[in-house]
Amino acid sequence: MLSPEILIVDDTSLNLDVLASLLSAYRLRVAADGATALRMAQQEPPDLILLDVLMPGLDGFEVCRRLQADPRTCEIPVIFITALGDHENETVGFQVGGVDYITKPFNPMVVRARVQTHLELKAVWDALRDENARLESRVEARTAQLQAVLDRLRESAIDTVLRLGLAAEYKDDQTGRHVLRMAHYAVAVARQLGWNAADLDRLFHAALMHDIGKLALPDSILQKAGPLNAEEWAIVKRHPLVGARILSGSDSEIIQLAEIVALTHHEKWDGSGYPRGLKGEDIPLVGRIVAICDVFDALTVRRPYKLAFPLDEAYAILRQSSGSHFDPAVVHAFFAAESEVLRAHHEYGDDSPERPLPPAVVTARVAHPSAAHLLALDAADDTAP
């Protein structure tokens, strides 16, 4: 193991020779002026600096100030060596960052003792710093591991709830693609409203859970071929409250947003929606966004009991409902996002060569909407075929 290295700075060669002789047990470097000493210390920091005070050019106090101001050299202990033994100069030396004073003429025992003491202190300090760095590294690594576990738990919890949302959708949509289209539509609209990337990501996942409350609805109601009676309709209207209860109490931002979506996506701009009859901007914006996306998808996607509405008819319904069912600003954003909405509509659509429409449905529309249609068009079911 190498011995500690000391940089001796003095403009008098005799002093350099004397100190070099006294400290021959250590690795030594010497500098005859302050500027050279600064450069040497910055290029290869020593373990200790013995620094003369009175030198031409930069004096020892100024050299020490600059050493202390430089992150590369600020931890090097500096012992001043000087013939100035008054208290005033000692005070200045400590103020600028020196750790000790050795006065001339040199006392060999004092020089060796003070140098050894400060080298030992430096060694202890370096060991503590290194150990602290190792501990911090271990803590950071452990924290990262714990965070990864928490992230996996959160992802698992979110994944479970998302699957519940899909399960709810499968009760009356055997493809489950409705929620995928819905999520993409909602993101497209929110992007037009200026949402940032992080919020759009949360919205995408939250929108997938908008109808999770359907899990509480009896299949006999969801799959009923004819119109719902008053009692059945009252049961249907409970699903936003049920969905919000399923999602409540989570510390996940996504689940918290999904709770708001589930509760408010059947509210209407004019206050005629449910479950709380909220009106205007009292309806959270995310609920207003998902509302128009939900209705658009219900209008434009075929089901075994109906053909899809042509786009121009669906668009006309949305425009006519601006200011009553929908927030006019959200309607404007929806049509501004039309190209992105249509890409998602086609990419995640249910119509495909592998799943053609039955001939009977191609030639005629059925007389009554189903409960699934009503869930999306609850205020506009008079538009249903």
Secondary structure, DSSP 8 states (H G I E B T S, - for coil): ----EEEEE-S-HHHHHHHHHHTTTSEEEEESSHHHHHHHHHHS--SEEEEESS-SSS-HHHHHHHHHHSTTTTTS-EEEEES--SHHHHHHHHHTT--EEEESS--HHHHHHHHHHHHHHHHHHHHHHHHHHHHHHHHHHHHHHHHHHHHHHHHHHHHHHHHHHHHHHHTT-SS-HHHHHHHHHHHHHHHHTT--HHHHHHHHHHHTTTTGGGGGS-HHHHT-SS---HHHHHHHTTHHHHHHHHHTT---HHHHHHHHHHHHTT--TTS--SSS---GGGS-HHHHHHHHHHHHHHHHS-BTTB----HHHHHHHHHHTBTTTB-HHHHHHHHHTHHHHHHHHHHT-S-BTTB---HHHHH---SS--HHHHHHHTT-GGG--
